[in-house]
Amino acid sequence: MTGTPTFAIAGGFLGVTRRDPDAAAVIAGVPFDIATTNRPGARFGPEAIRRASRMLVDGDHPTQRRDLTGKLADIGDFEIALGDVAASLELIERQAAPIRHLVTLGGDHAIALPLLRARARRHGPVGVVHFDAHVDTWPDSFGQPYGHGSVFYHAIREGLVDPRRMIQVGIRSPVQKEVLDWTLQQGVSIVSAQEVHEQGVARIVERIRAVLGSEKTGGAAYLSFDIDALDPAFAPGTGTPEIGGLATWQAQALLRGLGGLNFVGMDMVEVAPVYDHAEITALAAATLVYEYLALALPA
């Protein structure tokens, strides 16, 4: 083993120092957490995920057998409007719009709305694979219309996503009947964490692929991954943890089963390192982003 020790690698994701916004995939952080409804702290998520990603640079991806960093850039963090949700979402959309393939490190889940607005400009309504403990289709979040629990309510109503090509995986939190009914009526498919445990990874991969369609027939797809999809035993560093969630190996295996889908972007959200222990949440998030890059970037 030669070169720089992992603990001394540069601060970009996977140690990347390239800042070209026209790279095949572009990493950007969004240090925004004022739309969260429980514990804040996800504003420090981008920094923590980048730091943990240094563990992943000692060779090629284990299944793809290739170096991902050559096609990757890290352009740093987006600007936000401190204390202003609506203005921050506008800024995020404006900065995301010019980037062809954006991988975003959050930040709370509210940032997914402007990211989807930017993707829809390029691709029209996208299919979505949404990993989460929560459906995030509430009309508002305790009176805040653009809180982190309302992102997909707005995304569906604004026509940013095709709800018939949207599947939520890992859901297990309490939800009002009218919210759940509305979500299902739009055509969204929901897979609970319990179903993942009972049916197994291979069956859930089949269900996801059936909803999204193939690269040729399904159109553009977007991955939104709230780290609280994982059980708090594997991801304690998050604002709204729910027991009974996915194990890291399940999430990793599910992503590895999605090769060939036409992914056009991703967000990894709700990592709040102040509640983490030994960086296990940040490392899980960084590794899952690494998995996404392996399946989304051309060989």
C-alpha positions as CSV (number, residue, x, y, z in Angstrom):
1,M,0.0,0.0,0.0
2,T,1.6,3.3,-1.1
3,G,0.7,6.9,-1.3
4,T,-1.0,9.2,1.2
5,P,-2.6,7.6,4.3
6,T,-6.4,7.8,4.2
7,F,-6.5,10.1,7.3
8,A,-4.4,12.7,5.4
9,I,-6.3,12.7,2.1
10,A,-7.7,16.0,0.8
11,G,-11.1,17.0,1.9
12,G,-13.2,16.4,-1.2
13,F,-15.4,13.4,-1.5
14,L,-13.1,10.3,-2.1
15,G,-10.3,12.8,-1.9
16,V,-11.2,14.4,-5.2
17,T,-9.8,17.8,-5.8
18,R,-11.2,18.4,-9.3
19,R,-13.8,21.2,-9.3
20,D,-15.1,20.9,-12.8
21,P,-18.9,21.3,-12.9
22,D,-19.0,19.5,-16.3
23,A,-17.6,16.3,-14.9
24,A,-19.5,13.0,-15.5
25,A,-20.7,13.3,-11.9
26,V,-20.5,16.3,-9.6
27,I,-20.6,16.2,-5.8
28,A,-22.0,19.3,-4.0
29,G,-22.8,19.8,-0.4
30,V,-25.9,21.7,0.9
31,P,-25.3,22.6,4.6
32,F,-29.0,23.3,5.3
33,D,-31.1,22.0,8.2
34,I,-33.7,24.7,9.1
35,A,-36.6,22.7,7.7
36,T,-36.1,19.8,10.0
37,T,-38.9,18.9,12.5
38,N,-36.9,17.2,15.3
39,R,-33.2,17.3,15.9
40,P,-31.1,19.8,13.8
41,G,-27.5,19.3,12.8
42,A,-27.7,18.0,9.2
43,R,-26.0,21.2,8.1
44,F,-22.8,19.5,9.2
45,G,-23.6,16.4,7.1
46,P,-21.7,17.3,3.9
47,E,-18.4,17.8,5.9
48,A,-18.9,14.5,7.8
49,I,-19.7,12.5,4.7
50,R,-16.7,13.8,2.8
51,R,-14.4,13.1,5.8
52,A,-15.7,9.5,6.2
53,S,-15.3,8.9,2.4
54,R,-11.5,8.9,2.9
55,M,-11.9,5.3,4.1
56,L,-13.0,4.2,0.6
57,V,-10.0,5.3,-1.6
58,D,-7.6,2.4,-1.3
59,G,-8.5,0.9,-4.6
60,D,-11.2,0.2,-7.2
61,H,-14.9,-0.3,-6.2
62,P,-15.2,-3.9,-5.0
63,T,-17.9,-5.0,-7.5
64,Q,-17.1,-2.6,-10.5
65,R,-13.4,-3.1,-10.4
66,R,-12.7,0.4,-11.6
67,D,-11.5,3.7,-10.2
68,L,-14.5,6.1,-9.9
69,T,-12.6,9.2,-9.1
70,G,-11.4,10.0,-12.6
71,K,-14.9,11.0,-13.7
72,L,-15.8,12.8,-10.5
73,A,-15.6,16.4,-9.3
74,D,-16.4,18.0,-5.9
75,I,-17.4,21.6,-6.3
76,G,-17.8,22.3,-2.6
77,D,-21.0,23.5,-0.9
78,F,-23.9,25.5,-2.4
79,E,-24.8,28.9,-1.1
80,I,-27.9,29.1,1.1
81,A,-29.9,32.0,2.6
82,L,-29.3,31.7,6.4
83,G,-32.6,31.3,8.2
84,D,-34.8,31.6,5.1
85,V,-36.3,28.3,3.8
86,A,-37.9,29.6,0.6
87,A,-34.9,31.7,-0.4
88,S,-32.6,28.8,0.3
89,L,-34.6,26.5,-1.9
90,E,-34.5,29.0,-4.7
91,L,-30.7,29.3,-4.4
92,I,-30.3,25.6,-4.4
93,E,-32.3,25.1,-7.5
94,R,-30.4,27.9,-9.3
95,Q,-27.1,26.3,-8.5
96,A,-28.2,22.8,-9.3
97,A,-29.8,23.6,-12.7
98,P,-26.6,23.9,-14.8
99,I,-25.1,20.6,-13.6
100,R,-25.7,17.6,-15.8
101,H,-25.4,14.8,-13.1
102,L,-25.4,16.1,-9.5
103,V,-24.8,14.0,-6.4
104,T,-25.8,16.1,-3.4
105,L,-24.8,15.7,0.2
106,G,-27.3,17.2,2.7
107,G,-28.6,18.8,4.6
108,D,-32.2,17.9,5.6
109,H,-34.6,16.3,3.1
110,A,-36.2,19.6,2.1
111,I,-33.3,20.2,-0.3
112,A,-34.6,17.4,-2.5
113,L,-37.4,19.6,-3.8
114,P,-35.2,22.2,-5.5
115,L,-32.9,19.4,-6.7
116,L,-35.9,17.7,-8.3
117,R,-37.0,21.0,-9.8
118,A,-33.6,21.3,-11.5
119,R,-33.7,17.6,-12.7
120,A,-37.3,18.1,-14.1
121,R,-36.1,21.1,-16.2
122,R,-33.8,18.7,-18.0
123,H,-35.7,15.5,-18.1
124,G,-39.3,16.1,-17.3
125,P,-41.0,14.2,-14.5
126,V,-38.5,11.6,-13.2
127,G,-38.9,8.2,-11.6
128,V,-37.8,8.1,-8.0
129,V,-36.3,5.5,-5.7
130,H,-36.8,7.0,-2.2
131,F,-35.2,5.3,0.8
132,D,-36.6,6.6,4.0
133,A,-38.3,5.8,7.3
134,H,-41.0,8.4,6.5
135,V,-43.2,9.0,3.4
136,D,-42.4,12.7,3.4
137,T,-45.8,13.5,1.6
138,W,-47.3,15.6,4.4
139,P,-48.9,18.8,3.1
140,D,-46.8,20.7,5.5
141,S,-44.4,20.2,8.4
142,F,-46.0,21.6,11.5
143,G,-47.1,24.7,9.5
144,Q,-43.9,25.0,7.4
145,P,-45.1,24.3,3.9
146,Y,-41.6,23.4,2.7
147,G,-40.4,21.3,5.7
148,H,-38.4,18.2,5.3
149,G,-41.6,16.0,5.7
150,S,-43.3,17.6,2.7
151,V,-40.8,17.4,-0.1
152,F,-42.6,14.7,-2.1
153,Y,-46.0,16.2,-1.6
154,H,-44.8,19.2,-3.5
155,A,-42.7,17.2,-6.0
156,I,-45.8,15.3,-7.0
157,R,-48.1,18.3,-7.1
158,E,-45.6,20.3,-9.1
159,G,-45.2,17.4,-11.6
160,L,-41.5,17.0,-10.9
161,V,-41.8,13.2,-10.5
162,D,-44.0,10.6,-12.1
163,P,-45.7,9.0,-9.0
164,R,-46.4,5.8,-11.0
165,R,-42.6,5.5,-11.3
166,M,-41.9,6.3,-7.6
167,I,-41.2,3.7,-4.9
168,Q,-40.5,4.4,-1.3
169,V,-38.4,1.8,0.6
170,G,-37.9,1.4,4.3
171,I,-41.0,3.2,5.5
172,R,-42.0,2.4,9.1
173,S,-42.9,5.6,11.0
174,P,-46.4,6.4,12.1
175,V,-48.4,8.3,9.4
176,Q,-51.9,9.8,9.3
177,K,-54.3,7.7,7.3
178,E,-55.2,10.6,5.0
179,V,-51.5,11.2,4.2
180,L,-50.9,7.6,3.4
181,D,-54.1,7.3,1.4
182,W,-53.2,10.4,-0.7
183,T,-49.8,9.0,-1.4
184,L,-51.1,5.7,-2.6
185,Q,-53.8,7.4,-4.6
186,Q,-51.2,9.2,-6.6
187,G,-49.7,5.9,-7.7
188,V,-46.7,5.8,-5.4
189,S,-45.5,2.3,-4.4
190,I,-44.5,1.8,-0.7
191,V,-42.3,-0.9,0.6
192,S,-42.0,-1.1,4.4
193,A,-38.9,-2.0,6.2
194,Q,-40.7,-5.1,7.5
195,E,-41.3,-6.2,3.9
196,V,-37.6,-5.9,3.1
197,H,-36.8,-8.0,6.1
198,E,-39.5,-10.6,5.3
199,Q,-39.2,-10.8,1.5
200,G,-35.5,-10.4,1.1
201,V,-33.3,-8.1,-1.0
202,A,-33.8,-9.9,-4.3
203,R,-37.6,-9.6,-4.2
204,I,-37.4,-5.9,-3.3
205,V,-35.0,-5.3,-6.2
206,E,-37.5,-6.9,-8.5
207,R,-40.2,-4.6,-7.2
208,I,-38.1,-1.5,-7.6
209,R,-37.1,-2.4,-11.1
210,A,-40.7,-3.2,-12.0
211,V,-41.8,0.3,-10.9
212,L,-38.9,2.2,-12.5
213,G,-38.7,0.3,-15.7
214,S,-35.6,-0.5,-17.7
215,E,-33.1,2.1,-19.0
216,K,-34.7,1.9,-22.4
217,T,-38.4,1.9,-21.3
218,G,-38.4,3.6,-18.0
219,G,-36.9,7.0,-18.6
220,A,-34.8,9.1,-16.2
221,A,-34.6,8.0,-12.5
222,Y,-33.5,9.8,-9.4
223,L,-32.3,8.4,-6.1
224,S,-33.2,10.1,-2.8
225,F,-31.7,8.5,0.2
226,D,-32.6,9.7,3.7
227,I,-30.1,8.0,6.1
228,D,-32.9,7.3,8.6
229,A,-34.0,4.5,6.2
230,L,-31.2,2.6,8.1
231,D,-32.0,1.4,11.6
232,P,-30.5,3.7,14.2
233,A,-28.2,0.8,15.2
234,F,-26.5,1.5,11.9
235,A,-27.2,5.2,11.6
236,P,-27.7,6.9,15.0
237,G,-26.5,10.3,13.6
238,T,-29.8,11.6,12.2
239,G,-32.5,13.9,13.3
240,T,-35.6,11.6,13.2
241,P,-34.5,8.0,13.9
242,E,-37.0,5.1,13.8
243,I,-36.3,1.6,15.0
244,G,-36.8,-1.4,12.8
245,G,-35.0,0.0,9.8
246,L,-32.7,-1.4,7.1
247,A,-29.3,-2.8,7.9
248,T,-26.4,-1.3,6.0
249,W,-25.9,-4.6,4.1
250,Q,-29.5,-4.5,2.9
251,A,-29.2,-1.0,1.6
252,Q,-25.9,-1.7,-0.1
253,A,-27.3,-4.9,-1.7
254,L,-30.5,-3.1,-2.9
255,L,-28.4,-0.4,-4.6
256,R,-26.2,-3.0,-6.2
257,G,-29.3,-4.5,-7.7
258,L,-30.3,-1.4,-9.6
259,G,-27.6,-1.3,-12.3
260,G,-28.9,-0.4,-15.8
261,L,-31.4,2.2,-14.6
262,N,-31.1,5.6,-16.1
263,F,-30.1,7.5,-13.0
264,V,-29.7,11.3,-13.5
265,G,-29.0,12.4,-9.9
266,M,-29.0,11.5,-6.2
267,D,-29.2,13.1,-2.8
268,M,-27.9,11.7,0.5
269,V,-29.6,13.6,3.3
270,E,-30.3,13.9,7.1
271,V,-26.8,12.9,8.3
272,A,-26.4,14.8,11.6
273,P,-22.9,14.0,12.9
274,V,-23.5,15.6,16.4
275,Y,-25.6,12.5,17.2
276,D,-23.2,10.0,15.5
277,H,-20.8,7.6,17.2
278,A,-17.4,6.7,15.7
279,E,-18.5,8.1,12.3
280,I,-20.7,5.1,11.6
281,T,-23.5,7.1,10.1
282,A,-21.3,9.2,8.0
283,L,-19.4,6.2,6.8
284,A,-22.7,4.4,5.9
285,A,-23.7,7.5,3.9
286,A,-20.4,7.9,2.2
287,T,-20.4,4.2,1.2
288,L,-23.9,4.3,-0.2
289,V,-23.0,7.4,-2.3
290,Y,-19.9,5.4,-3.5
291,E,-22.3,2.5,-4.4
292,Y,-24.5,4.9,-6.4
293,L,-21.5,6.3,-8.3
294,A,-20.5,2.7,-9.2
295,L,-23.9,1.9,-10.7
296,A,-24.6,5.4,-12.3
297,L,-21.3,6.3,-13.9
298,P,-20.5,4.9,-17.3
299,A,-17.7,2.3,-17.2
